[in-house]
Each structure stands twice: as C-alpha cells, then as structure tokens.
Amino acid sequence: MTLARNIIVFTVTISLVTFVAFFGRLPAFRNTPVGFLHRLLIVSIPSALRRLDLKLTNGRITNGGSRLGHHLMYEKHLAVVVFFLGLVTTCAALFLPSVWHLLGWHHKLVAFALLPQPYLFLYLSAKKNEQTYINTLNHAEQMRHYPYDRILYYPGNTCTTCKFLKPARSKHCSICKTCVSRMDHHCVWVNNCLGRGNYKWFLALLLSTSILIAYGAYLAYVSLSPMAAKHYTKYQRWYTYKPQPGSDPSSWTTKFEVKGHNFLNYISIYLDVGGFRASGVGLLALLTWPLPLGLLAYHIYLIWAGMTTNESGKWADWRDDMAEGVVFLGQRREDTMRENKFVPQPNDSKHSSSSSSPVPTPPETPPEEEEPPTTWPLESRHILIRTASGLTPRTLPSRIRSVAKEDSFERVYSLAAVENVYDLGFWDNILEALIN
C-alpha cells in the first residue's frame, strides 16, 4: 500500500512539474493556475534562491545554475533529445521482455509497428529542412507563401541578423540563428525549430508518442490482469478495506475514502504480480500518456484557430490591450489590396513555356518589391492599432496611413471582430499544416 502510494505521488509530481515547466509559458495558460505555477517555478523560487545565495556564497551557486539553465533552454544541445529517447528505450527494454510471453500475436505486431514511430518522427522533426529555414536561395519563394495581414505582420521589416526582408509569419530564432518560415516555436524535445516543412512531423511525433504510451499501459493491464485476479482471490482478506467504525457508509467522504484505498490496493496487487519492470513501467505509462496527448490537443486547437504558437502570443497581447480599451479597428483601402490568386512556381506541372501567363520570378532571384503576390487565397481587410492614451487615433504611422481608409477606426473590445487572414477553416487549416 505504502509503496503504491509513494510511486503514484512521485510519478504525478514529476509529470506535473514537467508539464508546468515546459508548457506553462503558453499564452493559453497565462491567467490560469498552470501559468501561476510556471511563474512560481521559473521566476519566484529562483529569485528567492538567488537572494539567499547572494548572502551565503556571493552568488557563486546561482551563477553556475544560471549558466547551466541558459545552456539547456537557450542553446542547441541534445540533452533533452537523449533524455526522451533514452526514456522510451529504457522503458521498452524493461517492459517488453517481461510481458512478451503473455502477449498474443496481434499485440506483438502492434508493438512492433508502434515502437519505431517516435524515433522516426523525431528524426524528421529534428533534421534540417529547406522549407523551414529561410536563406538567400529560397527567400523569394518564402515571400510568396503568406500575405502580410497588417495586424501581426507588416511588410518592409528587415531581420537585423539575416539582413533580408522578413516574410509574413516568419520569425528569427536566436537559438537556431536563422529565420524560420511559418514559425511555431523552438522545441527542446527535438532540438529544432518547428515551422513550415517539419511541423507536420512534430504533430505525428505527438500522436505516435501518445498512442505508444497509452498502448503500453493497456498491454500492462491485459497481460497482468489474469495474475492479478488470482492474487486477489488468494489474499482477498488482506486487501479488503473497511471504513472507520461509526462512519456513514452513504456519505461522499466515506465513499471517496473507500474508492481511494481500493485503487491503491489495485495498484499494489499489480506491483506484487508484475514487479517494477512490468507494473512499474505500465503505471508510469498510465500516468504520463496525457502529457503528449494534451500538447497534441493544444496544437489541434491552434490549427482550428488558424494560428501558430508564436502567433497565439501576439493575439493574446492584442486581447489584453483590447480589454484595456486602447485598440482600434480600421478598414483597409481597396486600392491597396490585390487579388491573391495562385502564383505558379517554376516546378509547377501546369506551367509551360507556351502558356500566356507571365513567367514567374525564379526563387533564387530576390524580388525588388517588399510585398510580392502570394499563393494565399485571402488578404486581410482589417488593420489594428493601439494607442497609449486610449483615444481615437488622429495621427497614424505612415505604414498604416498609406493603406487605411480615413476615419474608419473604431474601438474594438473582442478578437471575434477581427479577421484572421490565416484562418481558412478547420479542414483547410489541417491540409495546409499537413501538406507544407
């Protein structure tokens, strides 16, 4: 009983800390208990330890810890990748040999099919992808993927590091030291940036890992259940829990107490018959499989909303400013909008030299204009502007004044009133994420 309780508490604690540390910074958790715990874990507790260390060792311990933390979180390294693959490999090496003789042939085939998938999809997510990284050779092609919405992205901005115009939806990664197309986020689990070209493999990694861990927990259950049933029948009197004398059997506290003890007894039985290799790994899988599944669900939500993790932070900032009443929505002049029809690429099979359409600029030739035609089917009609005073803007920045209708700005309080040009609808968003 005590062993089962300690294992459950330890596993749940590690899972919770891992979830808070890696995902608590996401905008979706900004004003939630998860966000509070993340600030407590990442900011408040280290600050308190820093002050204590300054008094005791003049900051030598925290300085070393800061350098280590900066290396782990803000530099490219394989530590987290090795930890993840090592954990999967170790658990599989402990679990499968101990239950292999108890599994049917169909379970063995499924295990053979599922186990290699996280390794494959992590490799595809981590390897260098020409569609993901922006360079001088593919810059002109990258400029034609997405239009500037003049809400999150404006034309004419130059990357101070890469020294070329930043395509819409791109961002420079200080860890990878390059601009990334359709930047989602830099993922320490794959030691790479996720964007156009490898984002689909990251989704496959999350899905395959979730299925593998959940299936591992299921295999532990189906393989050990017959032995657990025999063990319970033999030692039933030791596992039967009786409420305290005088307690009300119908009260919810008594029912919760009985169910809690029965659950711990259930885990104890499986630990007794399966040991650490089978039951321990199965319990770990049971308690941790919601982590990758939860992250996958969050990215499905991002796809449904037509945004990336990077853009979700930008939209969250707009939402906070709207709550303060300092954001105004304007209309774009029609004469500054172009109809975004498909721009054929040089390798398009539908294009031929006899076609009457103009020959497109080759990808290796940088365009002279800051806002070339794109392959995106929509173009934004809205412009957002925030004012420090909270009053209706009278003097507009030149980049907004040149494209906005005069006297069209009205105060806006909700993101629902703003058009997201990158949202094509759920199914088209899925196709765009999976194909590119």
Residue pairs with C-beta under 8 A, 6 or more apart in sequence:
1 261
1 264
1 265
1 268
3 268
3 271
4 264
4 265
4 267
4 268
4 271
5 264
7 267
7 271
7 280
7 283
8 264
8 267
8 283
8 287
11 283
11 284
11 287
11 288
12 287
15 287
15 288
15 291
17 41
18 291
19 34
19 291
19 294
20 34
20 37
20 38
20 41
21 38
21 41
21 42
22 188
23 29
23 34
23 294
23 295
23 298
24 34
24 35
24 37
24 38
24 39
24 41
24 42
25 35
25 38
25 42
26 298
26 309
26 312
27 312
27 313
27 315
27 316
28 298
28 301
28 312
29 35
29 38
30 316
46 62
46 65
49 62
50 59
50 62
53 59
53 60
53 61
53 62
54 62
71 77
72 79
72 80
72 188
73 188
74 174
74 175
75 175
76 175
76 176
76 191
77 191
78 191
80 188
80 189
80 191
81 122
81 126
81 189
81 190
81 191
84 122
84 189
85 118
85 119
85 122
88 118
88 119
88 209
88 212
91 216
91 281
91 284
91 285
92 115
94 276
94 277
94 280
94 281
95 216
95 219
95 220
95 277
95 278
95 281
95 282
96 111
97 277
98 274
98 275
98 277
98 278
99 219
99 220
99 223
99 224
99 274
99 278
100 108
102 223
102 224
103 111
103 219
103 223
107 219
107 222
110 215
111 215
111 219
114 208
114 211
114 212
114 215
115 212
117 204
117 208
117 212
118 205
118 208
118 209
118 212
121 201
121 202
121 204
121 205
121 208
122 189
122 190
122 205
124 198
124 201
124 204
125 187
125 190
125 192
125 194
125 198
125 201
125 202
125 205
126 190
126 191
126 192
127 192
127 198
129 197
129 198
130 138
130 197
131 138
131 181
131 196
131 197
131 198
131 436
132 180
132 181
132 193
132 194
132 195
132 196
132 197
132 198
133 176
133 178
133 179
133 180
133 181
133 193
134 142
134 162
134 164
134 167
134 170
134 178
134 179
134 180
134 181
135 178
136 164
136 366
137 363
137 364
138 363
139 164
139 165
139 167
139 366
140 361
140 362
140 363
140 364
140 365
140 366
140 367
140 372
141 345
141 363
142 167
142 170
142 181
143 165
143 167
143 367
143 372
143 374
144 343
144 372
144 373
144 374
144 375
145 167
145 168
145 169
145 181
145 182
145 196
145 374
145 375
145 376
145 436
146 153
146 167
146 168
146 169
146 182
146 374
146 376
146 422
147 168
147 340
147 371
147 374
147 376
147 378
147 379
147 380
147 421
148 154
148 155
148 168
148 371
148 380
149 168
149 380
149 382
149 420
149 421
149 422
150 332
150 380
150 382
150 383
150 384
150 400
150 403
151 318
151 380
151 382
151 383
151 384
151 418
152 311
152 314
152 315
153 166
153 168
153 169
154 399
155 165
155 168
155 370
155 371
156 165
156 370
156 399
157 165
157 166
158 164
158 165
158 166
159 165
159 166
159 172
159 179
161 172
161 177
161 179
162 172
162 178
162 179
164 179
164 366
165 370
166 172
166 179
167 179
167 181
168 374
169 181
169 182
169 183
169 308
169 311
169 422
170 179
170 180
170 181
170 182
170 183
170 195
171 179
171 180
171 183
171 310
172 178
172 179
172 180
173 179
173 180
173 183
173 186
173 193
175 186
175 193
176 186
176 192
176 193
180 193
180 195
181 195
181 196
181 197
182 195
182 196
182 199
182 308
182 436
183 193
183 194
183 195
183 308
183 310
184 193
184 194
184 195
184 199
184 202
184 302
184 308
184 309
184 310
185 193
185 194
185 308
185 309
185 310
186 192
186 193
186 194
187 193
187 194
187 202
190 202
190 205
192 198
194 202
195 308
196 436
197 436
199 433
199 436
200 433
200 434
200 435
200 436
202 299
203 296
203 299
203 433
203 434
206 292
206 293
206 295
206 296
206 299
207 296
209 292
210 289
210 292
210 293
210 296
213 285
213 288
213 289
213 292
214 285
214 289
214 293
216 281
216 282
216 285
217 282
217 283
217 285
217 286
217 289
219 282
220 270
220 274
220 278
220 279
220 281
220 282
220 283
220 285
220 286
221 282
223 278
224 270
224 273
224 274
224 278
224 279
224 282
227 273
227 274
228 269
228 270
228 273
228 274
231 269
231 272
231 273
232 239
232 269
239 265
239 268
239 269
241 258
241 261
241 262
241 265
243 249
243 254
243 257
243 258
247 253
247 254
248 254
249 255
267 279
267 283
270 279
270 282
270 283
271 279
271 280
271 283
273 279
274 280
274 282
299 309
302 308
302 309
302 312
303 426
303 429
303 430
303 433
304 426
304 429
305 312
305 420
305 423
306 420
306 422
306 423
306 424
306 429
307 315
307 420
307 422
307 423
311 422
315 415
318 327
318 384
318 386
318 415
318 418
319 415
321 327
321 386
322 412
322 413
322 414
322 415
323 413
324 390
325 390
325 411
325 413
326 386
326 387
326 388
326 389
326 390
327 384
327 385
327 386
327 411
327 412
327 413
328 384
328 385
328 386
328 387
328 392
328 393
328 409
328 410
328 411
328 412
329 382
329 383
329 384
329 409
329 410
329 411
329 412
329 417
329 418
330 382
330 383
330 384
330 385
330 400
330 404
330 405
330 408
330 409
330 410
331 381
331 382
331 383
331 404
331 405
331 408
332 380
332 381
332 382
332 383
332 403
332 404
332 405
333 403
333 404
333 405
336 402
336 403
337 379
337 381
338 373
338 379
339 379
340 373
340 374
340 375
340 376
340 377
340 378
340 379
341 373
341 377
342 375
342 377
343 360
343 373
343 374
343 375
344 350
344 351
344 357
344 360
345 351
345 360
345 363
346 360
346 362
346 363
351 357
351 360
361 367
361 372
376 421
376 422
377 424
378 421
378 424
379 421
380 419
380 421
381 419
382 418
382 419
383 400
383 403
383 404
384 412
384 418
385 393
385 396
385 397
385 400
385 409
387 393
392 409
392 411
393 409
396 404
412 418
423 429
424 432
